[in-house]
Amino acid sequence: MEKIRSIQYFFERNGFAVSSRLAELLGMKVKSVRLFFIYASFTTLVGGFIIYLTLAFWLKLKDMIYTKRSSVFDL
């Protein structure tokens, strides 16, 4: 049980204060660093979705343009 407590203490001491440590290192406010991480995560999520929709549209457009059309004489 003591081993689990020491692992928990290690992660609480070193892992949960990332934004405050980074803010101290950069000389910024902690609130600004946290807002940057929040905005960056939303931008990454939305940006990936927009890229996905753009590529899907291009592939659909390519399929519509380059489809092999049957000749009039094949009827």
Distance bins in CASP14 RR format, pairs under 12 A and 6 or more apart:
PFRMAT RR
TARGET T0000
AUTHOR 0000-0000-0000
RMODE 2
METHOD distances of the structure
MODEL  1
1 7 0 0 0 0 0 1 0 0 0 0 0
1 8 0 0 0 0 0 1 0 0 0 0 0
2 8 0 0 0 0 0 1 0 0 0 0 0
2 9 0 0 0 0 0 1 0 0 0 0 0
3 9 0 0 0 0 0 1 0 0 0 0 0
3 10 0 0 0 0 0 1 0 0 0 0 0
4 10 0 0 0 0 0 1 0 0 0 0 0
4 11 0 0 0 0 0 1 0 0 0 0 0
5 11 0 0 0 0 0 1 0 0 0 0 0
5 12 0 0 0 0 0 1 0 0 0 0 0
6 12 0 0 0 0 0 1 0 0 0 0 0
6 13 0 0 0 0 0 1 0 0 0 0 0
7 13 0 0 0 0 0 1 0 0 0 0 0
7 14 0 0 0 0 0 1 0 0 0 0 0
7 15 0 0 0 0 0 1 0 0 0 0 0
8 14 0 0 0 0 0 1 0 0 0 0 0
8 15 0 0 0 0 0 1 0 0 0 0 0
8 16 0 0 0 0 0 1 0 0 0 0 0
9 15 0 0 0 0 0 1 0 0 0 0 0
9 16 0 0 0 0 0 1 0 0 0 0 0
10 16 0 0 0 0 0 1 0 0 0 0 0
11 17 0 0 0 0 0 1 0 0 0 0 0
11 18 0 0 0 0 0 1 0 0 0 0 0
12 18 0 0 0 0 0 1 0 0 0 0 0
13 21 0 0 0 0 0 1 0 0 0 0 0
14 21 0 0 0 0 1 0 0 0 0 0 0
15 21 0 0 0 0 1 0 0 0 0 0 0
15 22 0 0 0 0 0 1 0 0 0 0 0
17 23 0 0 0 0 1 0 0 0 0 0 0
17 24 0 0 0 0 1 0 0 0 0 0 0
17 25 0 0 0 0 0 1 0 0 0 0 0
17 30 0 0 0 0 1 0 0 0 0 0 0
17 33 0 0 0 0 0 1 0 0 0 0 0
17 34 0 0 0 0 0 1 0 0 0 0 0
18 24 0 0 0 0 0 1 0 0 0 0 0
18 25 0 0 0 0 0 1 0 0 0 0 0
18 30 0 0 0 0 0 1 0 0 0 0 0
18 33 0 0 0 0 1 0 0 0 0 0 0
18 34 0 0 0 0 1 0 0 0 0 0 0
18 37 0 0 0 0 1 0 0 0 0 0 0
19 25 0 0 0 0 0 1 0 0 0 0 0
19 26 0 0 0 0 0 1 0 0 0 0 0
19 28 0 0 0 0 1 0 0 0 0 0 0
19 29 0 0 0 0 0 1 0 0 0 0 0
19 30 1 0 1 0 0 0 0 0 0 0 0
19 31 0 0 0 0 1 0 0 0 0 0 0
19 32 0 0 0 0 1 0 0 0 0 0 0
19 33 1 0 1 0 0 0 0 0 0 0 0
19 34 1 0 1 0 0 0 0 0 0 0 0
19 35 0 0 0 0 1 0 0 0 0 0 0
19 36 0 0 0 0 1 0 0 0 0 0 0
19 37 1 0 0 1 0 0 0 0 0 0 0
19 38 0 0 0 0 0 1 0 0 0 0 0
20 26 0 0 0 0 0 1 0 0 0 0 0
20 27 0 0 0 0 0 1 0 0 0 0 0
20 28 0 0 0 0 0 1 0 0 0 0 0
20 29 0 0 0 0 0 1 0 0 0 0 0
20 30 1 0 1 0 0 0 0 0 0 0 0
20 31 0 0 0 0 0 1 0 0 0 0 0
20 32 0 0 0 0 0 1 0 0 0 0 0
20 33 1 0 0 1 0 0 0 0 0 0 0
20 34 0 0 0 0 1 0 0 0 0 0 0
21 27 0 0 0 0 0 1 0 0 0 0 0
21 28 0 0 0 0 0 1 0 0 0 0 0
21 30 0 0 0 0 1 0 0 0 0 0 0
21 33 0 0 0 0 1 0 0 0 0 0 0
22 28 0 0 0 0 1 0 0 0 0 0 0
22 29 0 0 0 0 0 1 0 0 0 0 0
22 30 0 0 0 0 1 0 0 0 0 0 0
22 32 0 0 0 0 0 1 0 0 0 0 0
22 33 1 0 1 0 0 0 0 0 0 0 0
22 34 0 0 0 0 1 0 0 0 0 0 0
22 36 0 0 0 0 1 0 0 0 0 0 0
22 37 0 0 0 0 1 0 0 0 0 0 0
23 29 1 0 0 1 0 0 0 0 0 0 0
23 30 1 0 1 0 0 0 0 0 0 0 0
23 31 0 0 0 0 1 0 0 0 0 0 0
23 32 1 0 0 1 0 0 0 0 0 0 0
23 33 1 0 1 0 0 0 0 0 0 0 0
23 34 0 0 0 0 1 0 0 0 0 0 0
23 35 0 0 0 0 0 1 0 0 0 0 0
23 36 0 0 0 0 1 0 0 0 0 0 0
23 37 0 0 0 0 0 1 0 0 0 0 0
24 30 0 0 0 0 1 0 0 0 0 0 0
24 33 0 0 0 0 1 0 0 0 0 0 0
25 33 0 0 0 0 1 0 0 0 0 0 0
26 32 0 0 0 0 1 0 0 0 0 0 0
26 33 1 0 0 1 0 0 0 0 0 0 0
26 36 0 0 0 0 0 1 0 0 0 0 0
27 33 0 0 0 0 1 0 0 0 0 0 0
28 34 0 0 0 0 0 1 0 0 0 0 0
28 35 0 0 0 0 0 1 0 0 0 0 0
28 36 0 0 0 0 1 0 0 0 0 0 0
29 35 0 0 0 0 1 0 0 0 0 0 0
29 36 0 0 0 0 0 1 0 0 0 0 0
30 36 0 0 0 0 0 1 0 0 0 0 0
30 37 0 0 0 0 0 1 0 0 0 0 0
31 37 0 0 0 0 0 1 0 0 0 0 0
31 38 0 0 0 0 0 1 0 0 0 0 0
32 38 0 0 0 0 0 1 0 0 0 0 0
32 39 0 0 0 0 0 1 0 0 0 0 0
33 39 0 0 0 0 0 1 0 0 0 0 0
33 40 0 0 0 0 0 1 0 0 0 0 0
34 40 0 0 0 0 0 1 0 0 0 0 0
34 41 0 0 0 0 0 1 0 0 0 0 0
35 41 0 0 0 0 0 1 0 0 0 0 0
35 42 0 0 0 0 0 1 0 0 0 0 0
36 42 0 0 0 0 0 1 0 0 0 0 0
36 43 0 0 0 0 0 1 0 0 0 0 0
37 43 0 0 0 0 0 1 0 0 0 0 0
37 44 0 0 0 0 0 1 0 0 0 0 0
38 44 0 0 0 0 0 1 0 0 0 0 0
38 45 0 0 0 0 0 1 0 0 0 0 0
39 45 0 0 0 0 0 1 0 0 0 0 0
39 46 0 0 0 0 0 1 0 0 0 0 0
40 46 0 0 0 0 0 1 0 0 0 0 0
40 47 0 0 0 0 0 1 0 0 0 0 0
41 47 0 0 0 0 0 1 0 0 0 0 0
41 48 0 0 0 0 0 1 0 0 0 0 0
42 48 0 0 0 0 0 1 0 0 0 0 0
42 49 0 0 0 0 0 1 0 0 0 0 0
43 49 0 0 0 0 0 1 0 0 0 0 0
43 50 0 0 0 0 0 1 0 0 0 0 0
44 50 0 0 0 0 0 1 0 0 0 0 0
44 51 0 0 0 0 0 1 0 0 0 0 0
45 51 0 0 0 0 0 1 0 0 0 0 0
45 52 0 0 0 0 0 1 0 0 0 0 0
46 52 0 0 0 0 0 1 0 0 0 0 0
46 53 0 0 0 0 0 1 0 0 0 0 0
47 53 0 0 0 0 1 0 0 0 0 0 0
47 54 0 0 0 0 1 0 0 0 0 0 0
47 55 0 0 0 0 0 1 0 0 0 0 0
48 54 0 0 0 0 1 0 0 0 0 0 0
48 55 0 0 0 0 1 0 0 0 0 0 0
48 56 0 0 0 0 0 1 0 0 0 0 0
49 55 0 0 0 0 0 1 0 0 0 0 0
49 56 0 0 0 0 0 1 0 0 0 0 0
50 56 0 0 0 0 0 1 0 0 0 0 0
50 57 0 0 0 0 0 1 0 0 0 0 0
51 57 0 0 0 0 0 1 0 0 0 0 0
51 58 0 0 0 0 0 1 0 0 0 0 0
52 58 0 0 0 0 0 1 0 0 0 0 0
52 59 0 0 0 0 0 1 0 0 0 0 0
53 59 0 0 0 0 0 1 0 0 0 0 0
53 60 0 0 0 0 0 1 0 0 0 0 0
54 60 0 0 0 0 0 1 0 0 0 0 0
54 61 0 0 0 0 0 1 0 0 0 0 0
55 61 0 0 0 0 0 1 0 0 0 0 0
55 62 0 0 0 0 0 1 0 0 0 0 0
56 62 0 0 0 0 0 1 0 0 0 0 0
56 63 0 0 0 0 0 1 0 0 0 0 0
57 63 0 0 0 0 0 1 0 0 0 0 0
57 64 0 0 0 0 0 1 0 0 0 0 0
58 64 0 0 0 0 0 1 0 0 0 0 0
58 65 0 0 0 0 0 1 0 0 0 0 0
58 66 0 0 0 0 0 1 0 0 0 0 0
59 65 0 0 0 0 0 1 0 0 0 0 0
59 66 0 0 0 0 0 1 0 0 0 0 0
60 66 0 0 0 0 0 1 0 0 0 0 0
60 67 0 0 0 0 0 1 0 0 0 0 0
61 67 0 0 0 0 0 1 0 0 0 0 0
68 74 0 0 0 0 0 1 0 0 0 0 0
END
